[in-house]
Amino acid sequence: MRANGRRRLLAVLAGWPLAALPAFAAPDPALGLKRWGSGDFRRFGFLVYHATLWAGDDPLRPPLALRLDYKRTIAGSAIAEASVKEMRQLGAGEADLKRWGTEMARVFPDVREGDHLTGLYRPEGAAFLFNGSARGEIADPEFARRFFAIWLDPRTSAPDLRAALLRRPAG
């Protein structure tokens, strides 16, 4: 019980600078992250979410933050399943996907229009915020690499969104 409380506190402390992260503002400068690009993700013509990326000088390396502002109602289990599918297409192994799918289903809530999820990619794993509050973490560097590849890998299923996210802001 005590270990769970500590883990929760660490997750909150790790994510607190992003807790008040509005869609277009920069997170705490102490993280060294700057706003990069943003774009919309559509499936079958319907707008699913608007994504915004914050990163250091290299948007393909941690630490970075990716915020998804949802425009539809989606079950957390469906978000986890879609993530597993995308990671499978990018070459993740089935044993890892089974474990990660269970962990994502635990962490990802059901979302409605107006909700936002922020993923923080750190070298030691990933932490997630839901509407600015710590939701959980998956402390596995390989998970974090595979999960954020959904948007950032050159083989992503959404190349236009990847290009928009990696667009360096002017100035």
ROMAR-870906 format. One record per atom (N, C-alpha, C): x, y, z. Coordinates in steps of 0.05 Angstrom, whole numbers. Layout:
BEGIN
- X,Y,Z
- X,Y,Z $
...
This chain:
BEGIN
- X,Y,Z
- 17,-24,0 $
- 0,0,0 $
- 18,25,0 $
- 38,25,16 $
- 56,48,18 $
- 71,53,-9 $
- 79,31,-22 $
- 93,33,-47 $
- 75,45,-69 $
- 49,38,-69 $
- 31,50,-88 $
- 28,80,-84 $
- 27,88,-59 $
- 25,117,-52 $
- 49,132,-62 $
- 73,119,-58 $
- 98,132,-67 $
- 98,134,-97 $
- 90,112,-111 $
- 90,112,-140 $
- 71,134,-150 $
- 48,137,-138 $
- 29,157,-146 $
- 40,185,-142 $
- 53,189,-119 $
- 66,215,-114 $
- 88,221,-135 $
- 104,201,-141 $
- 125,205,-161 $
- 113,211,-188 $
- 91,198,-195 $
- 79,203,-221 $
- 69,232,-222 $
- 57,241,-200 $
- 47,269,-199 $
- 70,288,-201 $
- 91,283,-185 $
- 114,301,-186 $
- 128,301,-213 $
- 129,278,-227 $
- 141,277,-253 $
- 124,292,-273 $
- 98,292,-270 $
- 81,305,-290 $
- 71,332,-283 $
- 76,342,-258 $
- 64,367,-250 $
- 70,391,-268 $
- 94,393,-280 $
- 97,417,-297 $
- 79,417,-321 $
- 69,394,-329 $
- 51,392,-352 $
- 22,394,-344 $
- 16,394,-318 $
- -11,392,-308 $
- -29,415,-319 $
- -18,438,-323 $
- -34,460,-332 $
- -29,467,-361 $
- -19,448,-376 $
- -10,452,-403 $
- -34,457,-422 $
- -39,482,-430 $
- -60,487,-449 $
- -51,478,-477 $
- -70,477,-495 $
- -65,465,-521 $
- -41,479,-536 $
- -37,505,-532 $
- -17,518,-548 $
- 5,532,-531 $
- 5,527,-505 $
- 26,540,-488 $
- 49,521,-484 $
- 71,532,-476 $
- 95,516,-471 $
- 94,506,-442 $
- 105,481,-437 $
- 107,471,-410 $
- 129,486,-395 $
- 132,478,-370 $
- 153,490,-353 $
- 180,490,-367 $
- 193,513,-370 $
- 218,515,-384 $
- 240,498,-371 $
- 237,491,-346 $
- 257,474,-333 $
- 259,447,-346 $
- 238,438,-359 $
- 239,413,-374 $
- 255,415,-400 $
- 259,440,-409 $
- 274,444,-434 $
- 257,437,-458 $
- 231,436,-456 $
- 214,430,-478 $
- 202,455,-490 $
- 200,455,-517 $
- 188,478,-531 $
- 166,466,-549 $
- 147,483,-554 $
- 125,474,-572 $
- 136,470,-600 $
- 131,447,-611 $
- 137,441,-639 $
- 112,445,-655 $
- 103,424,-668 $
- 80,426,-686 $
- 55,414,-674 $
- 34,417,-690 $
- 8,406,-682 $
- -8,400,-708 $
- -27,382,-704 $
- -44,375,-727 $
- -67,358,-719 $
- -85,353,-738 $
- -109,338,-732 $
- -106,309,-742 $
- -118,291,-726 $
- -119,263,-734 $
- -148,256,-741 $
- -152,246,-765 $
- -179,239,-775 $
- -179,209,-782 $
- -202,197,-777 $
- -206,169,-784 $
- -232,168,-799 $
- -232,158,-824 $
- -255,156,-841 $
- -268,184,-844 $
- -252,205,-845 $
- -261,232,-849 $
- -270,246,-825 $
- -272,232,-802 $
- -282,245,-777 $
- -258,254,-760 $
- -259,278,-750 $
- -238,288,-732 $
- -239,273,-706 $
- -217,260,-699 $
- -215,245,-674 $
- -202,261,-652 $
- -179,274,-658 $
- -165,290,-639 $
- -146,310,-653 $
- -139,330,-638 $
- -118,349,-646 $
- -94,343,-629 $
- -71,340,-641 $
- -46,332,-627 $
- -26,356,-627 $
- -12,359,-605 $
- 9,379,-603 $
- 33,367,-590 $
- 57,373,-601 $
- 82,361,-592 $
- 99,383,-579 $
- 111,376,-556 $
- 132,392,-543 $
- 157,375,-541 $
- 180,387,-547 $
- 205,371,-547 $
- 228,390,-543 $
- 252,379,-539 $
- 276,395,-538 $
- 285,400,-566 $
- 311,400,-570 $
- 322,406,-597 $
- 317,383,-617 $
- 313,359,-607 $
- 308,336,-624 $
- 280,324,-617 $
- 260,329,-634 $
- 233,320,-627 $
- 229,290,-629 $
- 250,275,-636 $
- 248,246,-637 $
- 260,232,-613 $
- 271,248,-595 $
- 284,237,-571 $
- 272,248,-545 $
- 270,231,-525 $
- 259,240,-499 $
- 278,260,-486 $
- 268,277,-469 $
- 240,279,-461 $
- 224,294,-482 $
- 199,287,-484 $
- 180,301,-501 $
- 152,296,-489 $
- 134,313,-498 $
- 106,311,-489 $
- 88,313,-513 $
- 68,296,-514 $
- 48,296,-535 $
- 21,298,-523 $
- 6,319,-530 $
- -21,323,-520 $
- -41,317,-542 $
- -61,301,-535 $
- -83,295,-553 $
- -109,308,-542 $
- -120,327,-557 $
- -145,339,-549 $
- -167,325,-565 $
- -184,310,-551 $
- -204,293,-564 $
- -228,309,-573 $
- -238,301,-596 $
- -261,313,-609 $
- -285,293,-610 $
- -281,269,-599 $
- -302,248,-600 $
- -301,233,-573 $
- -322,218,-568 $
- -323,200,-545 $
- -311,174,-554 $
- -291,164,-538 $
- -277,139,-544 $
- -272,125,-517 $
- -277,99,-517 $
- -272,83,-493 $
- -241,80,-489 $
- -232,81,-465 $
- -204,77,-459 $
- -194,50,-470 $
- -210,30,-469 $
- -202,4,-479 $
- -198,5,-509 $
- -214,21,-523 $
- -210,25,-552 $
- -185,40,-559 $
- -177,59,-542 $
- -152,74,-545 $
- -129,54,-542 $
- -131,37,-521 $
- -110,17,-517 $
- -108,-2,-540 $
- -131,-12,-550 $
- -131,-31,-573 $
- -119,-18,-598 $
- -126,7,-603 $
- -116,20,-627 $
- -85,24,-624 $
- -76,30,-600 $
- -48,34,-595 $
- -33,8,-600 $
- -44,-14,-590 $
- -32,-41,-594 $
- -30,-47,-624 $
- -51,-41,-639 $
- -52,-46,-668 $
- -30,-30,-682 $
- -27,-5,-675 $
- -7,12,-687 $
- 21,3,-680 $
- 26,-4,-655 $
- 52,-14,-647 $
- 59,-40,-661 $
- 39,-57,-665 $
- 43,-83,-679 $
- 52,-77,-708 $
- 39,-58,-721 $
- 46,-51,-749 $
- 74,-40,-751 $
- 84,-29,-728 $
- 112,-19,-728 $
- 132,-39,-718 $
- 123,-64,-714 $
- 142,-85,-708 $
- 145,-94,-679 $
- 128,-85,-661 $
- 130,-94,-633 $
- 121,-124,-632 $
- 134,-138,-613 $
- 128,-167,-610 $
- 102,-172,-594 $
- 90,-195,-600 $
- 64,-202,-588 $
- 65,-204,-557 $
- 86,-215,-546 $
- 87,-217,-516 $
- 87,-189,-504 $
- 103,-171,-515 $
- 104,-144,-505 $
- 77,-130,-509 $
- 65,-134,-532 $
- 39,-121,-538 $
- 17,-131,-518 $
- 18,-156,-511 $
- -2,-166,-492 $
- 1,-152,-465 $
- 25,-151,-455 $
- 31,-138,-430 $
- 24,-108,-431 $
- 33,-95,-452 $
- 29,-66,-455 $
- -1,-60,-459 $
- -15,-77,-473 $
- -44,-72,-477 $
- -59,-72,-450 $
- -51,-91,-433 $
- -64,-92,-406 $
- -57,-66,-390 $
- -32,-58,-392 $
- -24,-34,-377 $
- -37,-9,-388 $
- -39,-7,-415 $
- -52,17,-426 $
- -82,17,-419 $
- -95,-6,-419 $
- -123,-7,-412 $
- -127,2,-383 $
- -108,-2,-366 $
- -109,7,-338 $
- -106,38,-337 $
- -88,49,-353 $
- -81,77,-352 $
- -100,95,-368 $
- -109,86,-392 $
- -124,103,-409 $
- -154,104,-401 $
- -164,128,-395 $
- -192,130,-388 $
- -210,132,-413 $
- -236,130,-409 $
- -255,137,-430 $
- -253,167,-434 $
- -254,176,-458 $
- -252,205,-464 $
- -278,214,-478 $
- -284,240,-474 $
- -306,253,-488 $
- -295,278,-502 $
- -311,289,-520 $
- -302,314,-533 $
- -295,334,-512 $
- -271,346,-515 $
- -262,366,-496 $
- -241,356,-477 $
- -240,329,-473 $
- -219,317,-456 $
- -192,317,-470 $
- -171,316,-454 $
- -144,314,-466 $
- -127,295,-449 $
- -111,280,-464 $
- -91,262,-453 $
- -64,273,-461 $
- -45,274,-442 $
- -18,282,-448 $
- 0,259,-440 $
- 17,251,-459 $
- 37,231,-454 $
- 64,244,-451 $
- 78,237,-431 $
- 105,247,-426 $
- 125,224,-431 $
- 142,227,-451 $
- 161,207,-459 $
- 188,214,-446 $
- 196,197,-427 $
- 221,200,-413 $
- 238,176,-419 $
- 264,178,-416 $
- 282,154,-422 $
- 273,129,-406 $
- 263,133,-382 $
- 256,109,-366 $
- 227,99,-370 $
- 212,112,-387 $
- 185,103,-392 $
- 166,126,-399 $
- 141,121,-395 $
- 121,141,-403 $
- 102,146,-379 $
- 94,171,-376 $
- 75,179,-356 $
- 52,193,-371 $
- 27,190,-360 $
- 4,201,-374 $
- -13,218,-355 $
- -23,240,-366 $
- -41,258,-352 $
- -67,258,-366 $
- -89,260,-351 $
- -116,261,-362 $
- -128,287,-352 $
- -134,306,-371 $
- -145,332,-364 $
- -128,345,-342 $
- -102,343,-344 $
- -83,356,-326 $
- -77,342,-301 $
- -89,319,-295 $
- -84,304,-271 $
- -69,278,-278 $
- -49,271,-260 $
- -34,247,-265 $
- -53,223,-266 $
- -49,207,-287 $
- -66,183,-291 $
- -51,157,-286 $
- -25,157,-292 $
- -10,133,-288 $
- 15,133,-305 $
- 31,113,-302 $
- 56,111,-317 $
- 61,82,-324 $
- 77,78,-345 $
- 87,52,-353 $
- 117,55,-355 $
- 130,44,-334 $
- 159,48,-330 $
- 174,27,-346 $
- 173,29,-372 $
- 187,11,-391 $
- 197,27,-414 $
- 223,30,-417 $
- 234,47,-438 $
- 226,37,-466 $
- 224,10,-470 $
- 216,0,-496 $
- 187,6,-502 $
- 170,5,-482 $
- 142,13,-486 $
- 141,42,-495 $
- 155,59,-481 $
- 154,88,-488 $
- 164,93,-516 $
- 186,80,-524 $
- 196,83,-551 $
- 175,74,-572 $
- 163,51,-567 $
- 143,40,-586 $
- 118,56,-586 $
- 109,65,-563 $
- 84,80,-561 $
- 86,107,-576 $
- 107,122,-571 $
- 110,148,-584 $
- 117,145,-614 $
- 127,122,-622 $
- 131,116,-650 $
- 105,117,-666 $
- 83,112,-653 $
- 57,113,-666 $
- 54,139,-682 $
- 64,160,-671 $
- 62,187,-683 $
- 88,196,-696 $
- 111,186,-686 $
- 136,198,-695 $
- 153,181,-713 $
- 148,155,-715 $
- 163,138,-733 $
- 157,144,-762 $
- 177,144,-780 $
- 172,149,-808 $
- 151,130,-821 $
- 147,106,-808 $
- 128,87,-819 $
- 100,90,-807 $
- 95,112,-793 $
- 69,116,-780 $
- 46,113,-800 $
- 23,106,-790 $
- -1,104,-808 $
- -13,132,-813 $
- -2,153,-800 $
- -12,180,-804 $
- 12,198,-811 $
- 23,195,-835 $
- 47,211,-843 $
- 42,241,-844 $
- 18,250,-851 $
- 13,279,-851 $
- 13,291,-823 $
- 2,276,-804 $
- 3,285,-776 $
- 31,285,-766 $
- 47,265,-773 $
- 75,264,-764 $
- 90,289,-775 $
- 86,295,-800 $
- 99,319,-812 $
- 90,344,-798 $
- 65,347,-791 $
- 55,370,-777 $
- 67,372,-749 $
- 69,350,-735 $
- 81,350,-708 $
- 111,357,-708 $
- 125,348,-729 $
- 154,353,-730 $
- 161,379,-742 $
- 142,395,-750 $
- 147,421,-762 $
- 157,440,-740 $
- 181,450,-743 $
- 193,468,-723 $
- 179,495,-725 $
- 170,505,-702 $
- 156,531,-703 $
- 175,553,-711 $
- 164,573,-723 $
- 180,597,-731 $
- 188,612,-707 $
- 212,624,-708 $
- 221,641,-686 $
- 235,626,-667 $
